[in-house]
Amino acid sequence: MFKSVTNNSAFTIIELVMVIVIIAILGIFAVPRIFISLDKSKNTAIEAILASTRSSISTYITKQVATSNTSSYPSLIQLQTPGIVLESTILTNPYNKLNTIRNADEEYEESTPPPISMEDTYGWAYDQTNGKLWANTNNNGENTL
């Protein structure tokens, strides 16, 4: 009397496993590329911040020569004070999320890295004796920028 209606529209376990395997394979290739892209974007941001800040330091020196006929790099205090060298405070270092600047002249030899506590406190390092500015972190060689 009653006819049974069977509905075979469900996925089999093999089909579900195959979909999971395909997604896992795609993830294996996509995840490393995402991290590479993040590092590249952080390095690009550091390059842009350094270029802008170094340009401001050059402009400061040019104005100093034009007005007082003397030339020297800005002091750390002048670099940190908005309106003297930079219009506002220096932008945040994308690696450690800090925008503070440490005085790097005469503190350490170039071959000796600063203590970890120094790296955790400052986003940038500035040597006022030669005008060098760099990111105060140790990730992927951005200190060489």
C-alpha positions in Angstrom: 0.0 0.0 0.0 2.5 2.6 1.0 5.4 3.1 -1.2 8.6 4.2 0.5 10.3 7.1 -1.0 14.1 7.1 -0.6 16.0 10.3 -1.0 19.6 9.9 -2.0 20.6 13.6 -2.0 23.1 13.4 0.9 26.9 13.5 0.6 28.8 10.4 1.2 31.6 10.3 3.7 34.2 9.9 0.9 32.9 13.1 -0.8 33.2 15.0 2.4 36.7 13.8 3.1 37.8 14.7 -0.5 36.5 18.3 0.0 38.3 18.6 3.3 41.6 17.3 1.7 41.3 19.8 -1.1 40.7 22.7 1.3 43.7 21.5 3.4 45.9 21.4 0.4 44.9 24.9 -0.6 45.5 26.1 3.0 49.0 24.6 2.9 49.9 26.9 0.0 47.9 30.0 1.0 49.0 30.4 4.7 52.7 30.9 4.1 52.0 33.4 1.4 49.9 35.4 3.8 52.7 35.6 6.4 55.2 36.6 3.6 52.8 39.3 2.5 52.5 40.6 6.1 56.3 40.8 6.5 56.6 42.6 3.2 54.0 45.1 4.1 55.7 45.8 7.4 59.1 46.3 5.7 57.4 48.6 3.1 55.9 50.6 5.9 59.2 50.9 7.7 60.9 52.0 4.5 58.3 54.7 4.0 58.5 56.0 7.6 62.3 56.1 7.4 62.3 57.8 4.1 59.9 60.5 5.3 61.7 61.0 8.6 65.1 61.1 6.9 63.8 63.7 4.4 62.6 65.8 7.4 66.0 65.6 8.9 67.6 66.8 5.6 65.1 69.6 5.5 66.0 70.6 9.0 69.7 70.7 8.2 69.0 72.8 5.0 66.9 75.3 7.0 69.6 75.5 9.6 72.3 76.2 7.0 70.1 78.8 5.4 69.3 80.7 8.6 72.4 80.3 10.7 75.1 79.2 8.3 75.8 76.1 10.5 75.1 72.5 10.0 74.4 69.8 12.5 72.0 66.9 12.9 69.0 67.5 15.1 69.3 66.3 18.7 67.1 63.5 20.0 64.9 66.0 21.8 64.5 68.1 18.6 63.5 65.0 16.7 61.0 64.0 19.3 59.4 67.4 19.7 56.6 67.9 17.2 57.0 71.0 15.0 60.8 71.2 15.0 61.9 68.4 12.7 58.7 66.4 12.2 55.2 67.9 12.0 54.0 65.3 14.5 55.5 62.5 16.5 57.2 59.7 14.5 54.9 57.0 13.2 54.6 53.7 15.0 57.1 50.9 14.2 54.9 48.2 12.6 56.9 45.3 14.2 56.7 46.3 17.8 53.9 48.9 17.7 56.0 51.6 19.4 56.8 55.2 18.3 59.4 56.1 20.9 63.0 56.8 19.9 66.0 55.7 21.8 69.4 57.6 21.8 71.7 55.2 19.9 74.9 57.3 19.9 77.7 56.0 22.1 75.5 53.4 23.8 76.4 50.3 21.8 78.9 49.1 19.3 77.4 48.5 15.9 78.1 44.8 16.2 76.5 44.5 19.6 72.7 44.5 19.7 70.9 46.4 22.4 69.5 44.4 25.4 66.0 42.9 24.9 64.6 45.4 27.4 65.7 48.2 25.2 64.1 46.7 22.1 60.8 46.3 24.0 60.8 49.9 25.1 61.6 51.8 21.9 60.3 51.6 18.3 63.1 53.5 16.7 66.8 54.2 17.3 68.5 57.5 16.4 72.2 58.4 16.4 72.4 62.2 16.7 76.1 62.3 16.0 75.6 61.1 12.4 71.9 61.4 11.8 71.2 57.7 11.3 67.7 56.5 12.1 66.6 52.8 12.0 63.9 50.5 13.3 64.7 49.2 16.8 63.7 45.6 16.2 65.3 42.4 15.1 62.8 41.0 12.6 63.8 40.0 9.0 66.6 42.5 8.6 64.7 45.7 8.7 67.5 47.2 10.8 69.5 47.3 7.6 67.1 49.7 5.9 
